[in-house]
Amino acid sequence: MPIIGDLLHENPGLKIDLDLNDSIVDIVASGVDLAIRIAPLKDSGLIARRLVDNPKLIYAAPSYLERNGTPETIDDLEHHECLTFTNFTHWQFLLNGKERSIRVGSRFSSSGVDGFLSACVSGLGLAQLSAWDVKEELANGSLVPVHIHGVSPRDLAIWAVFPSRRQVLPKLRVFLDRFQRSLV
């Protein structure tokens, strides 16, 4: 959102219809020019451009850690509230360069990052979040990173996804260039 105002001001002919949705939408059927996805991409025939890496860490409110202790291994996570997206049951980690999926559970999940970020700040559990999701919370001390010995959460890249191989329209190029600069 921080780039939208400047983009519209600098480009009077540009029109933006922003759909904030954590679901995977069929962009071809919906007539969407561009989707931004933060997930592993499946082979779908869509055209994707990697914009930037998106490193993740585990975070918790100090109050949660005081009540429940700090997990030290991935096996410890089964004894913790691990906040996730709705219908997600596993967290992905890298262990010795290989992916490992760990079943996690919680009494709370959310269809969007904002939901489980708020729950995490409220002390309801641990959350795997992108560093840019928690800048303010780290600065004010409402969240702290939780380091699990010997593993790291799987990083997900941020992708621009287009419906076809046709040439990228100038309006999309203007948006993507600004968006990509704002991520670094």
Secondary structure as the mmCIF struct_conf table of DSSP 4:
data_model
#
loop_
_struct_conf.conf_type_id
_struct_conf.id
_struct_conf.beg_label_comp_id
_struct_conf.beg_label_asym_id
_struct_conf.beg_label_seq_id
_struct_conf.end_label_comp_id
_struct_conf.end_label_asym_id
_struct_conf.end_label_seq_id
TURN_TY1_P TURN_TY1_P1 PRO A 2 ILE A 3
HELX_RH_AL_P HELX_RH_AL_P1 ILE A 4 GLU A 10
TURN_TY1_P TURN_TY1_P2 PRO A 12 GLY A 13
BEND BEND1 ASP A 22 SER A 23
HELX_RH_AL_P HELX_RH_AL_P2 ILE A 27 SER A 30
TURN_TY1_P TURN_TY1_P3 GLY A 31 GLY A 31
BEND BEND2 ASP A 33 ASP A 33
STRN STRN1 ALA A 35 ILE A 38
BEND BEND3 ALA A 39 ALA A 39
HELX_LH_PP_P HELX_LH_PP_P1 PRO A 40 LYS A 42
BEND BEND4 GLY A 45 GLY A 45
STRN STRN2 ILE A 47 ASN A 54
STRN STRN3 LYS A 56 ALA A 60
HELX_RH_AL_P HELX_RH_AL_P3 PRO A 62 ASN A 68
BEND BEND5 THR A 73 THR A 73
HELX_RH_3T_P HELX_RH_3T_P1 ILE A 74 HIS A 79
BEND BEND6 HIS A 80 HIS A 80
STRN STRN4 GLU A 81 GLU A 81
STRN STRN5 CYS A 82 PHE A 85
TURN_TY1_P TURN_TY1_P4 THR A 86 ASN A 87
STRN STRN6 HIS A 90 LEU A 95
TURN_TY1_P TURN_TY1_P5 ASN A 96 GLY A 97
STRN STRN7 LYS A 98 ARG A 103
STRN STRN8 GLY A 105 GLY A 105
BEND BEND7 ARG A 107 ARG A 107
STRN STRN9 SER A 109 SER A 110
BEND BEND8 SER A 111 GLY A 112
HELX_RH_AL_P HELX_RH_AL_P4 VAL A 113 VAL A 121
TURN_TY1_P TURN_TY1_P6 SER A 122 GLY A 123
BEND BEND9 LEU A 124 LEU A 124
STRN STRN10 LEU A 126 SER A 130
HELX_RH_3T_P HELX_RH_3T_P2 ALA A 131 ASP A 133
BEND BEND10 VAL A 134 VAL A 134
HELX_RH_AL_P HELX_RH_AL_P5 LYS A 135 ASN A 140
TURN_TY1_P TURN_TY1_P7 GLY A 141 GLY A 141
BEND BEND11 SER A 142 SER A 142
STRN STRN11 VAL A 144 VAL A 146
HELX_LH_PP_P HELX_LH_PP_P2 HIS A 147 ILE A 148
TURN_TY1_P TURN_TY1_P8 HIS A 149 GLY A 150
STRN STRN12 VAL A 151 PRO A 153
HELX_LH_PP_P HELX_LH_PP_P3 ARG A 154 ASP A 155
STRN STRN13 LEU A 156 PHE A 162
BEND BEND12 PRO A 163 ARG A 166
HELX_LH_PP_P HELX_LH_PP_P4 GLN A 167 LEU A 169
HELX_RH_AL_P HELX_RH_AL_P6 PRO A 170 LEU A 183
#
